[in-house]
Amino acid sequence: MQATQEAIDVLNSLLRGELAATETYQQAMEKYGNEPDADVLRQMHADHRETGNTLRIHVRQHGGE
C-alpha cells in the first residue's frame, strides 16, 4: 500500500510540473502567438498537455486523484 501511495505522489509531482509547463507555454503563446516561430510554442504546449493527460490516467489507475 505504501508503495502505491509513493507512486501516486511521484506521479502527482510530475503532473504538477506538466501543468506548470502548460501554463507557461500558454502565457508565451498569448504574448508571441503571431510570431513566425510560434508554431514551436504551440507544439511544445500540446506535448506538455498530452503528457499531463497521460499522467492523470496513470494517477487514476493507481487509485489516486
N, C-alpha and C positions, 0 to 999 in steps of 0.2 A: 504493500500500500504506500509506503513512504517513497519508494522508487517512482511510482506513478505520479505522486504529488510533485516530486522533484522534476520529473519530465514535463509536467504541466507548467510548473514555474519557469522552466527554461524556455518552453515554447511561448509562454506569455511574454517573457522578456524579449525574445526575438520579435514577437508580434508588435510590441510597443515600439521597437526600433523601426520596423517597417512602416508603421503608422506615422511615425515622426518623419521618415523619409518621404512618404507620400505627401504629407502636408507641406514639407519643404519644397518639393517639386511643384506642387500646386501653386504655391506662392511665386515661385520662379516663373512658371508659365503665365501667371497673371501679369507679371512685370515684363517678360520678354516674349510673350505669346506670338507676336507678329514678326519677330526677327527671323532671318533666313534659317538659322540653325535651331530653331525652336522645336523642330521635329525630334531632335535628340532628347530634349527635356520631356516631351510627350511620351516617348518610348520608355525612358527611364521611369517616369511616373507610372506608366502601365505595368512595367516589370515589378515595381515595388508593390503596386496594388494587387497584382496576381499572387505574388509571394505572400502578402498578408492574408489573402483569402485562403491560400493553401495552409498557412499556419493555423488559421481559425478552424479549419476542418480537422487538423491534427489535434488541436486542443480539445475539441468536442469528442473526437474518437477516444481520447484518453479520459473522458468524463469530466473535463474542466469547462470553465466558462470563459 
